[in-house]
Every structure is written in C-alpha cells, then in structure tokens.
Amino acid sequence: MYNFGSVKKYQSEKGFGFITHQDSGDDIFFHISDFPKHGGEPRINESLKFFIVEDNGKFKASQIVRLEISTSEPVKSNKIKNSQQLKNKNGSSHSKLRYTILLFCLIAFIVGLSLAWNQYQHYKIEQQIKVQTLMQQQQEIIAMQRKAVGEVKSIDFSEKSKRALDTTRAVPIHTATAMNVHTSDDHVNKKTVTQAEFSCDGRQHCSQMRSYEEALFFIRNCPNTKMDGNRDGIPCEKQFRR
C-alpha cells in the first residue's frame, strides 16, 4: 500500500534524505537510488508516494513516485519524442516521394525522346524510299516513251526550203542585210535598201510587218510568229509577192 509524504531534507553530496510521512509525521529515510531517474534531484517539499520497506532492521522509502512530475514529464517527453519521430518519418516519406516522382519524370522524358527519334528515323527512310520510287517511275516512263516513239526519221527538205535555210545561215541574227531589189517590168536600176535594226516586240502577223526583211527577221528570231504557214522559210509570200 502506497504512503504519501513530502521531501523534508536531501543531501546531494551523500545521496540520501528524509521524507515526512503525511499521516504520522515521521521522517522516513530514502536513498537516491530509490528515487525516479527523471526530473532531476529531489526538491524540498516535493510531493511523493512510496512504499515503506525494512532494510537491515531499519525502515526506508522504496519505489518512490514523484507526484508533481510523474504523470506530466514522461508524457510530455514521450509526446516530444513521438512528434520528432513523426516529423522525421514524414520528412523521409516526402523525400522518397519526390525522388520517386523525379525518377518517373526522367524515365518518361527518356522514353518520349527515344520514341521521337525513332519516328524521325522512320520518316527519313520513308522519304528516301519515296524519292527512289519516283526516280524509278520516271525512268520507266522515259523508257516507255522512247520505245513508243522509236527512231526519228530524217526530214527531206524541198529545194525552196534548202535555199531559205542557206539564206538564214548567211544573214546575221539581229540585222537585215542590205539587199538589191530588181524590177522585171521596166528593168530599173538597182535600189539599195538601207540596213535597219529589228527587235522582237510581240508582233506575229504579216499585216504588222513593214517589209519582207522585217518579216524574215521575225520568223527567224522571234517566237510564236504566224507568217509562214507552209513552213518553207519564206514569210508573207502573197503580201510581198515571193
């Protein structure tokens, strides 16, 4: 059965003291080894509960409990310790979670980069195949066209066309050569035609020509002319009586 009392005296250099019994008022001896380890040294008038036991023919206090701090200090200490442990666990779990998320993000980035690179390589290969296929198709089309056309036969020119071609070789490209015009009816003297400069200005028809030399220059040097229907090299035959 517990007894109640308070610390009356304590000698720290010797490690013992006395407790005043609450009911009888007797002084009960106690040794520091029977005092609770937490809470520091015994304090004067500190409330205690204890058992009284016999030791070598004398009575002493044993299994002492400090009433003022026995219930609060250990609980507070345990609360602080548990709180610190909880904080450490939470911090550790948060740190592990962050590392896990970063690891997953890194893996996802590497996988995405690898997929993008593979798609780019496939795209390049497909483009090369398309180019090779188009080139092969063009070569086949050209071969088929050559086979369908066959050999081109040489063209036979009339004497009139040959003379026109010879005249073309003799006349310069950008100038009309001075020519002598003879009249057959009255045998007039030779009339000199002054050399003139001609240029392609979009005219195409005989009605737009001022002279035979100009028409000849146009059919030889300008595109899309319509002055030599029979293609014999002589333009505007009726207009200039050729």
Backbone as CSV, one residue per row, in Angstrom:
resi,resn,N_x,N_y,N_z,CA_x,CA_y,CA_z,C_x,C_y,C_z
1,MET,0.852,-1.185,0.000,0.000,0.000,0.000,0.895,1.246,0.000
2,TYR,0.567,2.188,-0.885,1.359,3.410,-1.003,1.133,4.302,0.212
3,ASN,2.244,4.973,0.591,2.192,6.015,1.609,2.457,7.350,0.929
4,PHE,2.028,8.431,1.542,2.179,9.752,0.954,2.964,10.633,1.885
5,GLY,3.734,11.531,1.286,4.528,12.454,2.093,5.208,13.458,1.193
6,SER,6.171,14.205,1.790,6.909,15.205,1.033,8.364,15.187,1.466
7,VAL,9.224,15.676,0.598,10.660,15.691,0.887,10.921,16.737,1.973
8,LYS,11.540,16.283,3.027,11.887,17.182,4.123,13.322,17.659,4.002
9,LYS,14.223,16.747,3.632,15.641,17.071,3.593,16.322,16.159,2.589
10,TYR,17.332,16.740,1.888,18.104,15.912,0.949,19.520,16.450,0.896
11,GLN,20.505,15.519,1.062,21.926,15.856,0.982,22.464,15.266,-0.326
12,SER,22.690,16.162,-1.259,23.100,15.694,-2.587,24.491,15.091,-2.580
13,GLU,25.410,15.617,-1.682,26.781,15.089,-1.679,26.824,13.661,-1.132
14,LYS,25.811,13.286,-0.288,25.781,11.930,0.254,24.772,11.039,-0.449
15,GLY,23.790,11.649,-1.159,22.840,10.878,-1.941,21.710,10.288,-1.127
16,PHE,21.315,10.905,-0.028,20.157,10.410,0.713,19.448,11.592,1.346
17,GLY,18.227,11.317,1.882,17.450,12.370,2.523,16.319,11.752,3.319
18,PHE,15.341,12.595,3.745,14.232,12.131,4.565,12.920,12.657,4.014
19,ILE,11.889,11.824,4.145,10.540,12.158,3.711,9.651,12.229,4.952
20,THR,8.845,13.273,5.065,7.908,13.411,6.177,6.616,12.706,5.789
21,HIS,6.238,11.711,6.643,5.028,10.959,6.376,3.819,11.858,6.552
22,GLN,2.858,11.769,5.608,1.700,12.667,5.620,0.788,12.415,6.823
23,ASP,0.636,11.193,7.188,-0.305,10.864,8.275,0.349,10.882,9.662
24,SER,1.484,10.205,9.802,2.114,10.079,11.129,3.078,11.214,11.430
25,GLY,3.578,11.874,10.379,4.556,12.945,10.617,5.947,12.420,10.844
26,ASP,6.183,11.106,10.767,7.510,10.529,10.966,8.399,10.825,9.770
27,ASP,9.705,10.844,10.070,10.682,11.035,8.993,11.113,9.668,8.491
28,ILE,10.976,9.447,7.204,11.321,8.177,6.589,12.557,8.382,5.727
29,PHE,13.572,7.534,5.960,14.818,7.641,5.214,14.591,7.188,3.751
30,PHE,15.322,7.835,2.852,15.304,7.355,1.439,16.694,7.559,0.827
31,HIS,17.018,6.703,-0.079,18.281,6.805,-0.828,17.957,7.210,-2.268
32,ILE,18.898,7.945,-2.856,18.658,8.455,-4.211,18.456,7.343,-5.244
33,SER,18.978,6.157,-4.935,18.818,5.029,-5.875,17.360,4.587,-5.962
34,ASP,16.546,4.922,-4.924,15.122,4.572,-4.956,14.258,5.688,-5.543
35,PHE,14.908,6.776,-5.931,14.191,7.924,-6.480,14.059,7.766,-8.009
36,PRO,12.999,8.241,-8.598,12.878,8.167,-10.074,14.038,8.894,-10.761
37,LYS,14.501,8.348,-11.883,15.660,8.917,-12.570,15.308,10.214,-13.315
38,HIS,14.075,10.390,-13.749,13.712,11.595,-14.477,13.289,12.688,-13.495
39,GLY,13.450,13.943,-13.914,13.018,15.061,-13.071,14.109,15.697,-12.260
40,GLY,15.325,15.154,-12.316,16.425,15.769,-11.569,16.441,15.364,-10.106
41,GLU,17.228,16.103,-9.297,17.368,15.800,-7.869,16.069,16.097,-7.107
42,PRO,15.872,15.437,-5.990,14.692,15.704,-5.164,14.646,17.165,-4.727
43,ARG,13.432,17.717,-4.676,13.229,19.107,-4.274,12.508,19.149,-2.919
44,ILE,12.881,20.106,-2.097,12.280,20.220,-0.770,10.792,20.487,-0.910
45,ASN,9.984,19.773,-0.062,8.522,19.868,-0.045,7.874,19.274,-1.292
46,GLU,8.619,18.530,-2.070,8.060,17.865,-3.265,7.188,16.699,-2.824
47,SER,5.990,16.592,-3.394,5.037,15.543,-3.007,5.444,14.218,-3.638
48,LEU,5.343,13.152,-2.787,5.755,11.820,-3.225,4.745,10.787,-2.742
49,LYS,4.801,9.637,-3.383,4.154,8.443,-2.819,5.178,7.324,-2.899
50,PHE,5.049,6.389,-1.917,6.151,5.424,-1.765,5.671,4.240,-0.928
51,PHE,6.491,3.209,-0.949,6.317,2.065,-0.056,7.355,2.154,1.050
52,ILE,6.989,1.632,2.208,7.944,1.559,3.325,8.375,0.104,3.452
53,VAL,9.700,-0.099,3.388,10.259,-1.456,3.473,11.325,-1.470,4.582
54,GLU,11.659,-2.688,5.040,12.668,-2.861,6.096,13.996,-3.188,5.434
55,ASP,15.066,-2.540,5.882,16.402,-2.768,5.339,17.395,-2.787,6.499
56,ASN,17.873,-4.019,6.826,18.848,-4.204,7.917,18.320,-3.659,9.253
57,GLY,17.061,-3.969,9.559,16.456,-3.587,10.839,15.974,-2.164,10.863
58,LYS,16.071,-1.443,9.734,15.605,-0.057,9.667,14.581,0.070,8.540
59,PHE,13.723,1.069,8.652,12.708,1.303,7.613,13.191,2.410,6.648
60,LYS,12.840,2.214,5.424,13.193,3.235,4.418,12.109,3.277,3.335
61,ALA,12.110,4.357,2.580,11.138,4.513,1.469,11.680,3.816,0.220
62,SER,10.792,3.164,-0.462,11.168,2.438,-1.699,10.096,2.640,-2.764
63,GLN,10.520,2.419,-4.016,9.606,2.580,-5.161,8.898,3.944,-5.115
64,ILE,9.719,4.991,-4.951,9.205,6.357,-4.805,8.663,6.850,-6.147
65,VAL,7.539,7.514,-6.082,6.909,8.116,-7.276,6.756,9.611,-7.036
66,ARG,7.233,10.417,-7.960,7.120,11.879,-7.852,5.758,12.292,-8.384
67,LEU,4.918,12.767,-7.482,3.536,13.071,-7.861,3.427,14.323,-8.739
68,GLU,4.323,15.266,-8.597,4.205,16.526,-9.328,4.677,16.419,-10.785
69,ILE,5.549,15.472,-11.058,6.065,15.371,-12.431,5.975,13.963,-13.004
70,SER,5.461,13.043,-12.193,5.469,11.652,-12.649,4.548,11.445,-13.844
71,THR,3.412,12.177,-13.821,2.462,11.945,-14.911,2.672,12.903,-16.073
72,SER,3.238,14.114,-15.788,3.343,15.116,-16.853,4.658,15.023,-17.625
73,GLU,5.789,14.894,-16.911,7.083,14.914,-17.572,7.299,13.749,-18.534
74,PRO,7.021,12.517,-18.105,7.233,11.402,-19.050,6.319,11.522,-20.258
75,VAL,5.058,11.920,-19.974,4.129,12.028,-21.102,4.583,13.106,-22.069
76,LYS,5.020,14.269,-21.486,5.488,15.360,-22.339,6.711,14.944,-23.126
77,SER,7.633,14.266,-22.432,8.841,13.797,-23.106,8.505,12.823,-24.218
78,ASN,7.558,11.923,-23.926,7.153,10.949,-24.950,6.473,11.643,-26.133
79,LYS,5.668,12.681,-25.815,4.992,13.413,-26.889,6.011,14.087,-27.798
80,ILE,7.013,14.723,-27.162,8.051,15.395,-27.958,8.803,14.387,-28.813
81,LYS,9.138,13.259,-28.173,9.872,12.230,-28.910,9.042,11.676,-30.052
82,ASN,7.767,11.398,-29.781,6.896,10.872,-30.841,6.713,11.893,-31.970
83,SER,6.589,13.196,-31.573,6.435,14.237,-32.587,7.664,14.322,-33.478
84,GLN,8.839,14.247,-32.848,10.068,14.278,-33.639,10.170,13.066,-34.560
85,GLN,9.815,11.918,-34.027,9.854,10.709,-34.859,8.882,10.819,-36.031
86,LEU,7.676,11.384,-35.728,6.682,11.539,-36.788,7.175,12.498,-37.860
87,LYS,7.796,13.624,-37.410,8.337,14.577,-38.369,9.418,13.940,-39.222
88,ASN,10.284,13.175,-38.575,11.350,12.510,-39.330,10.779,11.527,-40.344
89,LYS,9.745,10.784,-39.924,9.126,9.831,-40.851,8.460,10.554,-42.011
90,ASN,7.714,11.660,-41.665,7.046,12.407,-42.736,8.054,13.019,-43.703
91,GLY,9.140,13.594,-43.120,10.161,14.172,-43.989,10.800,13.127,-44.871
92,SER,11.057,11.959,-44.277,11.655,10.879,-45.067,10.717,10.398,-46.163
93,SER,9.418,10.275,-45.829,8.452,9.811,-46.825,8.273,10.831,-47.944
94,HIS,8.259,12.142,-47.562,8.142,13.189,-48.586,9.362,13.196,-49.502
95,SER,10.524,13.016,-48.889,11.752,12.987,-49.696,11.746,11.797,-50.658
96,LYS,11.324,10.652,-50.172,11.243,9.472,-51.043,10.235,9.684,-52.161
97,LEU,9.108,10.335,-51.822,8.087,10.589,-52.840,8.618,11.524,-53.929
98,ARG,9.349,12.573,-53.514,9.920,13.498,-54.502,10.912,12.784,-55.413
99,TYR,11.786,11.975,-54.812,12.753,11.240,-55.622,12.057,10.285,-56.588
100,THR,10.988,9.654,-56.123,10.252,8.730,-56.992,9.617,9.469,-58.162
101,ILE,9.003,10.635,-57.871,8.375,11.422,-58.943,9.423,11.883,-59.947
102,LEU,10.565,12.382,-59.443,11.637,12.818,-60.352,12.142,11.668,-61.210
103,LEU,12.259,10.492,-60.613,12.726,9.328,-61.363,11.747,8.962,-62.472
104,PHE,10.448,8.966,-62.143,9.441,8.660,-63.162,9.447,9.700,-64.282
105,CYS,9.603,10.984,-63.912,9.655,12.041,-64.935,10.852,11.853,-65.848
106,LEU,11.993,11.498,-65.272,13.196,11.279,-66.082,13.013,10.099,-67.020
107,ILE,12.427,9.030,-66.511,12.196,7.852,-67.357,11.224,8.189,-68.477
108,ALA,10.145,8.935,-68.151,9.172,9.316,-69.180,9.811,10.202,-70.241
109,PHE,10.677,11.134,-69.825,11.358,12.005,-70.794,12.256,11.191,-71.723
110,ILE,13.008,10.254,-71.155,13.907,9.437,-71.979,13.109,8.591,-72.962
111,VAL,11.998,8.001,-72.487,11.170,7.178,-73.374,10.572,8.029,-74.492
112,GLY,10.052,9.228,-74.148,9.485,10.110,-75.170,10.521,10.542,-76.186
113,LEU,11.732,10.864,-75.714,12.803,11.256,-76.636,13.176,10.110,-77.558
114,SER,13.228,8.911,-77.019,13.547,7.747,-77.848,12.479,7.502,-78.913
115,LEU,11.203,7.626,-78.529,10.119,7.442,-79.498,10.165,8.505,-80.597
116,ALA,10.436,9.760,-80.199,10.510,10.832,-81.199,11.660,10.594,-82.173
117,TRP,12.793,10.128,-81.667,13.942,9.851,-82.538,13.622,8.719,-83.510
118,ASN,12.971,7.685,-83.010,12.601,6.566,-83.890,11.631,7.014,-84.982
119,GLN,10.661,7.855,-84.620,9.720,8.367,-85.621,10.431,9.208,-86.673
120,TYR,11.408,10.013,-86.237,12.160,10.829,-87.198,12.956,9.946,-88.153
121,GLN,13.573,8.893,-87.635,14.334,7.983,-88.493,13.420,7.287,-89.492
122,HIS,12.235,6.859,-89.035,11.278,6.224,-89.952,10.839,7.209,-91.029
123,TYR,10.623,8.472,-90.632,10.205,9.484,-91.611,11.290,9.681,-92.681
124,LYS,12.559,9.756,-92.272,13.635,9.927,-93.239,13.719,8.739,-94.197
125,ILE,13.563,7.539,-93.651,13.620,6.342,-94.501,12.470,6.347,-95.497
126,GLU,11.271,6.711,-95.038,10.109,6.767,-95.938,10.324,7.785,-97.050
127,GLN,10.895,8.958,-96.705,11.151,9.968,-97.725,12.163,9.481,-98.756
128,GLN,13.207,8.807,-98.306,14.197,8.272,-99.235,13.575,7.231,-100.160
129,ILE,12.707,6.385,-99.598,12.048,5.372,-100.417,11.153,6.030,-101.461
130,LYS,10.427,7.101,-101.052,9.558,7.804,-101.998,10.360,8.410,-103.141
131,VAL,11.495,9.038,-102.808,12.336,9.655,-103.850,12.855,8.597,-104.812
132,GLN,13.331,7.485,-104.284,13.838,6.417,-105.142,12.730,5.851,-106.029
133,THR,11.527,5.702,-105.440,10.400,5.179,-106.221,10.041,6.131,-107.355
134,LEU,9.990,7.445,-107.076,9.671,8.432,-108.112,10.714,8.428,-109.223
135,MET,11.982,8.339,-108.848,13.048,8.308,-109.864,12.925,7.074,-110.747
136,GLN,12.633,5.944,-110.121,12.475,4.716,-110.890,11.274,4.804,-111.833
137,GLN,10.157,5.389,-111.326,8.977,5.544,-112.177,9.256,6.459,-113.364
138,GLN,9.994,7.556,-113.124,10.332,8.457,-114.222,11.194,7.767,-115.265
139,GLN,12.153,6.971,-114.804,12.994,6.248,-115.760,12.165,5.256,-116.581
140,GLU,11.208,4.594,-115.939,10.351,3.655,-116.662,9.483,4.388,-117.685
141,ILE,8.956,5.590,-117.288,8.117,6.360,-118.224,8.938,6.801,-119.428
142,ILE,10.151,7.273,-119.190,11.014,7.710,-120.287,11.333,6.545,-121.221
143,ALA,11.616,5.379,-120.632,11.912,4.204,-121.460,10.706,3.815,-122.306
144,MET,9.487,3.877,-121.716,8.275,3.539,-122.464,8.027,4.533,-123.599
145,GLN,8.259,5.840,-123.315,8.064,6.848,-124.354,9.045,6.657,-125.508
146,ARG,10.277,6.352,-125.193,11.264,6.118,-126.248,10.903,4.891,-127.081
147,LYS,10.421,3.900,-126.411,10.038,2.684,-127.123,8.849,2.940,-128.034
148,ALA,7.879,3.781,-127.545,6.698,4.067,-128.363,7.036,4.944,-129.560
149,VAL,7.926,5.919,-129.373,8.283,6.817,-130.471,9.171,6.130,-131.490
150,GLY,10.092,5.350,-131.054,11.010,4.691,-131.976,12.052,5.664,-132.492
151,GLU,12.699,5.279,-133.576,13.727,6.122,-134.177,13.086,7.243,-134.981
152,VAL,13.646,8.448,-134.878,13.147,9.611,-135.621,13.769,9.617,-137.012
153,LYS,12.899,9.636,-138.037,13.382,9.632,-139.415,13.871,11.009,-139.807
154,SER,14.838,11.021,-140.698,15.366,12.289,-141.189,14.337,12.974,-142.087
155,ILE,14.324,14.319,-142.068,13.344,15.105,-142.825,13.955,15.532,-144.149
156,ASP,13.195,15.321,-145.232,13.626,15.737,-146.566,13.068,17.122,-146.861
157,PHE,13.958,18.083,-147.155,13.557,19.450,-147.447,13.455,19.647,-148.957
158,SER,12.511,20.505,-149.334,12.405,20.885,-150.752,13.530,21.850,-151.102
159,GLU,13.715,22.053,-152.445,14.758,22.954,-152.891,14.524,24.366,-152.372
160,LYS,13.256,24.780,-152.335,12.902,26.112,-151.855,13.272,26.280,-150.382
161,SER,12.999,25.217,-149.563,13.331,25.265,-148.138,14.827,25.275,-147.940
162,LYS,15.557,24.510,-148.780,17.013,24.494,-148.653,17.598,25.863,-148.929
163,ARG,17.041,26.558,-149.972,17.539,27.895,-150.262,17.255,28.857,-149.112
164,ALA,16.056,28.702,-148.521,15.728,29.560,-147.373,16.673,29.308,-146.202
165,LEU,17.009,28.029,-145.970,17.935,27.707,-144.886,19.316,28.264,-145.154
166,ASP,19.738,28.156,-146.428,21.044,28.716,-146.778,21.065,30.219,-146.564
167,THR,19.937,30.873,-146.908,19.845,32.318,-146.713,19.901,32.671,-145.228
168,THR,19.277,31.815,-144.401,19.283,32.044,-142.945,20.689,31.992,-142.396
169,ARG,21.472,31.053,-142.867,22.848,30.952,-142.385,23.673,32.155,-142.798
170,ALA,23.341,32.729,-143.980,24.143,33.836,-144.494,23.782,35.155,-143.857
171,VAL,22.481,35.352,-143.433,22.027,36.634,-142.888,22.297,36.681,-141.393
172,PRO,22.844,37.765,-140.821,23.061,37.861,-139.371,21.743,37.818,-138.618
173,ILE,21.800,37.499,-137.268,20.600,37.275,-136.468,19.851,38.567,-136.206
174,HIS,20.512,39.621,-135.784,19.827,40.831,-135.331,19.770,41.944,-136.367
175,THR,20.278,41.708,-137.572,20.239,42.768,-138.589,19.762,42.212,-139.905
176,ALA,19.122,43.053,-140.681,18.715,42.672,-142.039,19.777,43.186,-142.982
177,THR,20.315,42.315,-143.832,21.411,42.683,-144.725,20.878,43.550,-145.861
178,ALA,21.694,44.482,-146.262,21.294,45.323,-147.407,21.144,44.452,-148.645
179,MET,20.051,44.543,-149.278,19.724,43.689,-150.424,19.416,44.566,-151.641
180,ASN,19.696,44.065,-152.823,19.393,44.751,-154.077,18.102,44.210,-154.635
181,VAL,17.135,45.076,-154.882,15.836,44.677,-155.403,15.769,45.086,-156.868
182,HIS,15.389,44.131,-157.750,15.300,44.385,-159.184,13.852,44.316,-159.630
183,THR,13.442,45.191,-160.463,12.113,45.126,-161.088,12.249,44.482,-162.444
184,SER,11.326,43.539,-162.791,11.405,42.797,-164.044,10.705,43.493,-165.202
185,ASP,9.772,44.405,-164.923,8.992,45.023,-165.995,9.775,46.132,-166.692
186,ASP,10.301,47.061,-165.965,10.926,48.219,-166.588,12.433,48.238,-166.425
187,HIS,12.995,47.105,-165.827,14.459,46.981,-165.680,15.068,48.239,-165.088
188,VAL,14.507,48.702,-163.966,15.022,49.892,-163.314,16.371,49.580,-162.698
189,ASN,17.063,50.607,-162.372,18.379,50.424,-161.751,18.241,49.837,-160.352
190,LYS,19.338,49.300,-159.863,19.342,48.682,-158.544,19.029,49.729,-157.481
191,LYS,18.206,49.331,-156.533,17.800,50.214,-155.455,18.362,49.637,-154.144
192,THR,19.110,50.400,-153.432,19.751,49.917,-152.186,18.793,50.075,-151.008
193,VAL,18.659,49.004,-150.257,17.838,49.028,-149.038,18.748,49.296,-147.848
194,THR,18.431,50.350,-147.170,19.277,50.735,-146.026,19.168,49.704,-144.909
195,GLN,20.304,49.343,-144.349,20.333,48.371,-143.240,19.607,48.971,-142.031
196,ALA,18.703,48.176,-141.419,17.923,48.652,-140.267,17.986,47.629,-139.139
197,GLU,17.772,48.098,-137.953,17.764,47.222,-136.771,16.326,46.790,-136.477
198,PHE,16.113,45.506,-136.251,14.804,44.968,-135.863,14.922,44.323,-134.491
199,SER,13.793,44.230,-133.797,13.774,43.568,-132.486,12.412,42.911,-132.275
200,CYS,12.394,41.843,-131.471,11.158,41.118,-131.176,10.325,41.959,-130.202
201,ASP,9.137,42.374,-130.669,8.292,43.207,-129.829,6.886,42.657,-129.671
202,GLY,6.712,41.358,-129.965,5.417,40.723,-129.764,4.548,40.642,-131.009
203,ARG,4.919,41.273,-132.121,4.120,41.185,-133.344,4.259,39.786,-133.946
204,GLN,3.135,39.295,-134.542,3.111,37.918,-135.022,2.610,37.780,-136.465
205,HIS,1.831,38.752,-136.994,1.143,38.580,-138.281,1.780,39.435,-139.382
206,CYS,1.508,39.035,-140.640,2.052,39.729,-141.803,1.553,41.169,-141.889
207,SER,0.307,41.385,-141.502,-0.260,42.727,-141.593,0.475,43.719,-140.711
208,GLN,1.261,43.188,-139.759,2.005,44.056,-138.859,3.421,44.340,-139.356
209,MET,3.815,43.710,-140.454,5.167,43.867,-140.980,5.225,45.023,-141.969
210,ARG,6.332,45.760,-141.956,6.515,46.892,-142.866,7.357,46.517,-144.092
211,SER,8.076,45.400,-143.999,8.901,44.969,-145.130,9.132,43.477,-145.066
212,TYR,9.576,42.939,-146.186,9.878,41.498,-146.246,11.048,41.175,-145.313
213,GLU,12.038,42.080,-145.275,13.200,41.842,-144.423,12.788,41.778,-142.944
214,GLU,11.856,42.659,-142.578,11.384,42.634,-141.200,10.650,41.344,-140.892
215,ALA,9.768,40.887,-141.824,9.062,39.617,-141.637,10.044,38.468,-141.566
216,LEU,11.090,38.479,-142.397,12.094,37.425,-142.384,12.842,37.397,-141.043
217,PHE,13.158,38.569,-140.532,13.819,38.642,-139.230,12.940,38.046,-138.124
218,PHE,11.622,38.359,-138.168,10.710,37.901,-137.119,10.562,36.387,-137.110
219,ILE,10.403,35.764,-138.299,10.194,34.299,-138.291,11.472,33.572,-137.904
220,ARG,12.628,34.207,-138.102,13.891,33.550,-137.779,14.309,33.748,-136.320
221,ASN,13.840,34.831,-135.706,14.376,35.158,-134.389,13.334,35.295,-133.287
222,CYS,12.057,35.467,-133.652,11.047,35.741,-132.624,10.101,34.558,-132.469
223,PRO,9.570,34.330,-131.270,8.691,33.184,-131.019,7.243,33.461,-131.435
224,ASN,6.505,32.367,-131.689,5.041,32.397,-131.894,4.616,33.257,-133.098
225,THR,5.441,33.332,-134.115,5.040,34.077,-135.321,4.099,33.231,-136.172
226,LYS,3.222,33.917,-136.932,2.227,33.238,-137.770,2.290,33.815,-139.203
227,MET,3.509,33.815,-139.763,3.720,34.432,-141.079,4.297,33.469,-142.110
228,ASP,4.438,32.197,-141.714,4.988,31.188,-142.650,4.163,29.928,-142.507
229,GLY,2.969,29.943,-143.148,2.035,28.830,-142.971,2.554,27.513,-143.504
230,ASN,3.253,27.507,-144.643,3.742,26.250,-145.213,5.130,25.880,-144.709
231,ARG,5.683,26.712,-143.844,6.958,26.440,-143.185,8.081,26.177,-144.209
232,ASP,8.132,27.027,-145.209,9.209,26.890,-146.190,10.288,27.935,-146.009
233,GLY,10.189,28.730,-144.905,11.206,29.720,-144.628,10.989,31.044,-145.314
234,ILE,9.904,31.205,-146.074,9.625,32.460,-146.767,8.341,33.027,-146.187
235,PRO,8.394,34.155,-145.464,7.199,34.704,-144.813,6.402,35.609,-145.747
236,CYS,5.098,35.664,-145.474,4.208,36.635,-146.133,4.409,36.636,-147.664
237,GLU,4.274,35.471,-148.273,4.570,35.330,-149.717,3.634,36.170,-150.567
238,LYS,2.332,36.160,-150.235,1.386,36.927,-151.020,1.558,38.422,-150.820
239,GLN,1.794,38.814,-149.562,1.915,40.235,-149.272,3.127,40.878,-149.951
240,PHE,4.233,40.152,-149.917,5.445,40.699,-150.510,5.800,40.043,-151.860
241,ARG,4.817,39.208,-152.389,4.964,38.615,-153.734,6.265,37.821,-153.881
242,ARG,6.382,36.855,-152.995,7.566,35.987,-153.040,7.214,34.606,-153.543
